[in-house]
C-alpha cells in the first residue's frame, strides 16, 4: 500500500476547474460545468473549483459547502457568535439554530440571485498547511491525513507548487475496483 503514490491517483491541475479569486460565484459555477463537459473521464466529476491569485498561485478551493454557505449568509452570523461546537450538532440544536436564524427561509431563486455576483475570494476556503500533501507521498499517508482531518480532498504539491488534487472518491474507486476483481 505504501508503494502507491499520490501522483498515481491525483487529478492533475490541468483537469481541474479553475478561476481567479476575482471571479464571481456564477463564473466559478460556469467553470465547473465547462470542465465537466471538457474532461472525457466517466469517473471524474469535479465538485470543487481551484482558485488562483493574479500570479497564478493556488490560494484556495471553492467546495460545495462553501457554495451552499454563500447562498445562506446567516451562517456567518452563527460562526461569529462562537456558539456552535461540533458536539452541538444534534437534531434539537440544528432545529433550534434554523429557527433562531431563519435559515433557508427565502426562495432559492432569491438566494442564488443575491449570491451570483459575490467574489470567489470572499467565499472559497483558504487551505491550511494540513490540506496539502506532496505528490511523492504514499496513498497510505494521504488516507491517514484525510481520515484524521475529516477531509474529502487534499491539494497536491510538487516542486513548482500545486500540481493537482487528490480526492477521497478517487482513492475509494481504486479500492472498489480491487475488491470487485477479487470476485473474478
C-alpha positions, 0 to 999 in steps of 0.5 A, a space after each residue: 500500500 505504501 508503494 502507491 503514490 499520490 501522483 498515481 491517483 491525483 487529478 492533475 491541475 490541468 483537469 481541474 476547474 479553475 478561476 481567479 479569486 476575482 471571479 464571481 460565484 456564477 463564473 466559478 459555477 460556469 467553470 465547473 460545468 465547462 470542465 465537466 463537459 471538457 474532461 472525457 473521464 466517466 469517473 471524474 466529476 469535479 465538485 470543487 473549483 481551484 482558485 488562483 491569485 493574479 500570479 497564478 498561485 493556488 490560494 484556495 478551493 471553492 467546495 460545495 459547502 462553501 457554495 451552499 454557505 454563500 447562498 445562506 449568509 446567516 451562517 456567518 452570523 452563527 460562526 461569529 457568535 462562537 456558539 456552535 461546537 461540533 458536539 452541538 450538532 444534534 437534531 434539537 440544536 440544528 432545529 433550534 439554530 434554523 429557527 433562531 436564524 431563519 435559515 433557508 427561509 427565502 426562495 432559492 431563486 432569491 438566494 442564488 440571485 443575491 449570491 451570483 455576483 459575490 467574489 470567489 475570494 470572499 467565499 472559497 476556503 483558504 487551505 491550511 498547511 494540513 490540506 496539502 500533501 506532496 505528490 511523492 507521498 504514499 496513498 497510505 499517508 494521504 488516507 491517514 491525513 484525510 481520515 484524521 482531518 475529516 477531509 474529502 480532498 487534499 491539494 497536491 504539491 510538487 516542486 513548482 507548487 500545486 500540481 493537482 488534487 487528490 480526492 477521497 472518491 478517487 482513492 475509494 474507486 481504486 479500492 472498489 475496483 480491487 475488491 470487485 476483481 477479487 470476485 473474478 
